[in-house]
Amino acid sequence: MMNKYISIKKNNIAYRIINGEVVIVNLKKSTFHTLNPVATFIWEQLDGQATLSDIVERLSQEFEIDRETSENDCVDFINDLLNKDMITLSSHPLEKS
């Protein structure tokens, strides 16, 4: 999973950044989520151009945490988003629009 590119399922999701935190509405499941600062940082990286490994490294640098903690946080969050059908994984980066 570390070499997969991750993107938000934009047709299922509406979100806004309010006071530095992401607020998400899953349109498909009619659910509402707010993200803490770490999850917000990860969410902002989900553009289909970065792999999970890239995001782990960025998180580690941004929050000055060790790579193991960063990886655990990222993998847990990404798995949660996958289970909620909010993101997709790909072997190739998305084409820029």
C-alpha positions in Angstrom: 0.0 0.0 0.0 2.9 2.4 0.6 3.5 2.8 -3.1 -0.1 3.5 -4.0 -1.3 7.0 -5.1 -4.3 8.2 -3.1 -7.1 10.5 -4.2 -10.4 11.7 -2.8 -13.6 10.3 -4.4 -14.8 13.8 -5.3 -18.1 12.6 -6.7 -19.0 11.1 -3.2 -17.5 13.8 -1.0 -17.9 17.5 -0.2 -15.5 19.2 2.1 -14.3 22.6 3.3 -11.5 23.8 5.5 -12.9 25.8 8.4 -10.5 27.3 11.0 -7.7 25.0 9.9 -9.7 21.8 10.1 -11.4 19.8 7.3 -15.2 19.2 7.6 -16.3 16.4 5.3 -19.8 15.3 4.1 -20.0 11.9 2.5 -22.8 12.5 0.1 -23.2 8.8 -0.7 -23.6 7.7 2.9 -25.0 11.0 4.3 -22.3 11.2 7.0 -20.4 14.1 8.5 -16.8 14.1 9.7 -14.4 16.7 11.2 -10.7 16.1 11.1 -8.1 16.9 13.7 -4.9 18.8 12.5 -2.9 15.6 11.7 -5.8 14.1 9.7 -6.4 17.5 8.0 -2.7 17.6 6.9 -3.0 14.0 5.5 -6.3 14.9 3.8 -4.7 17.8 2.0 -2.1 15.5 0.5 -4.7 13.2 -1.1 -4.4 14.7 -4.6 -3.6 11.5 -6.5 0.0 12.8 -7.1 1.5 11.5 -3.9 2.0 7.9 -2.7 1.3 6.9 0.9 5.1 6.7 1.4 5.4 10.4 0.2 2.6 11.4 2.6 4.2 9.6 5.5 7.5 11.4 4.9 5.7 14.8 4.7 3.8 14.2 7.9 6.9 13.2 9.7 8.6 16.4 8.7 5.6 18.7 9.3 4.9 17.5 12.8 8.5 16.5 13.7 7.6 12.9 14.6 9.4 9.7 13.9 8.7 7.8 10.7 7.1 4.8 12.5 4.6 7.0 14.3 3.9 8.9 11.0 3.4 5.7 9.1 1.1 4.2 11.8 -1.1 7.4 11.8 -1.2 7.5 8.0 -2.1 3.9 7.5 -4.8 3.9 10.2 -6.4 7.1 8.7 -6.1 5.8 5.1 -7.7 2.5 6.1 -10.5 4.3 7.8 -11.1 6.4 4.7 -11.1 3.3 2.5 -13.6 1.6 4.8 -15.8 4.6 4.5 -15.5 4.6 0.6 -14.1 8.2 0.6 -10.8 7.6 -1.3 -9.3 5.5 -4.0 -5.9 3.9 -4.4 -4.1 3.6 -7.7 -0.8 2.2 -9.0 -0.4 5.4 -11.1 -0.7 9.1 -10.3 -3.8 10.8 -11.5 -3.5 13.0 -14.5 -3.5 16.6 -13.6 -6.6 18.5 -14.7 
